[in-house]
Amino acid sequence: MNTTQSVKTDSRCMGDFAQLMTPATEPCRPRIKLDPENVKNGLGQLVLTVVELVRQLLERQALRRMEGGSLNDEEVERLGTTFMRLAEEIDRLKIEFGLEDEDLNLDLGPLGKLL
């Protein structure tokens, strides 16, 4: 192919590509508070968000197992105590990092809220 010869492209595909590459009209909102002066709080927010997500998933699984009858009374009691202590610890860490519940619910843009 001659270097001066143009390549024919599907204009619809190029239009889609151009639309994806065009900057968004909305200003970019920070999703995690990462402050160079206080990285500890940003990291704390990220870690607590992941812990909260895993806690919710485990809690749902435990409820399914309880409803399915695959747990005895002792296991149900132990799970309840464990989830209560975990919630207390998450609350304590939120206070330490100066976070609220909504700070752990990250905005994933087009995917919606995390939690």
Secondary structure as the mmCIF struct_conf table of DSSP 4:
data_model
#
loop_
_struct_conf.conf_type_id
_struct_conf.id
_struct_conf.beg_label_comp_id
_struct_conf.beg_label_asym_id
_struct_conf.beg_label_seq_id
_struct_conf.end_label_comp_id
_struct_conf.end_label_asym_id
_struct_conf.end_label_seq_id
TURN_TY1_P TURN_TY1_P1 THR A 3 THR A 4
BEND BEND1 GLN A 5 GLN A 5
HELX_LH_PP_P HELX_LH_PP_P1 SER A 6 LYS A 8
HELX_RH_AL_P HELX_RH_AL_P1 SER A 11 MET A 21
BEND BEND2 THR A 22 THR A 22
HELX_LH_PP_P HELX_LH_PP_P2 PRO A 23 ALA A 24
BEND BEND3 THR A 25 GLU A 26
HELX_LH_PP_P HELX_LH_PP_P3 PRO A 27 PRO A 30
BEND BEND4 ARG A 31 ILE A 32
STRN STRN1 ASP A 35 ASP A 35
TURN_TY1_P TURN_TY1_P2 PRO A 36 GLU A 37
STRN STRN2 ASN A 38 ASN A 38
HELX_RH_AL_P HELX_RH_AL_P2 VAL A 39 GLY A 68
TURN_TY1_P TURN_TY1_P3 GLY A 69 GLY A 69
BEND BEND5 LEU A 71 LEU A 71
HELX_RH_AL_P HELX_RH_AL_P3 ASP A 73 PHE A 97
TURN_TY1_P TURN_TY1_P4 GLY A 98 GLY A 98
HELX_RH_3T_P HELX_RH_3T_P1 ASP A 101 LEU A 104
BEND BEND6 ASN A 105 ASN A 105
STRN STRN3 ASP A 107 ASP A 107
HELX_RH_3T_P HELX_RH_3T_P2 GLY A 109 LEU A 111
STRN STRN4 LYS A 113 LYS A 113
#
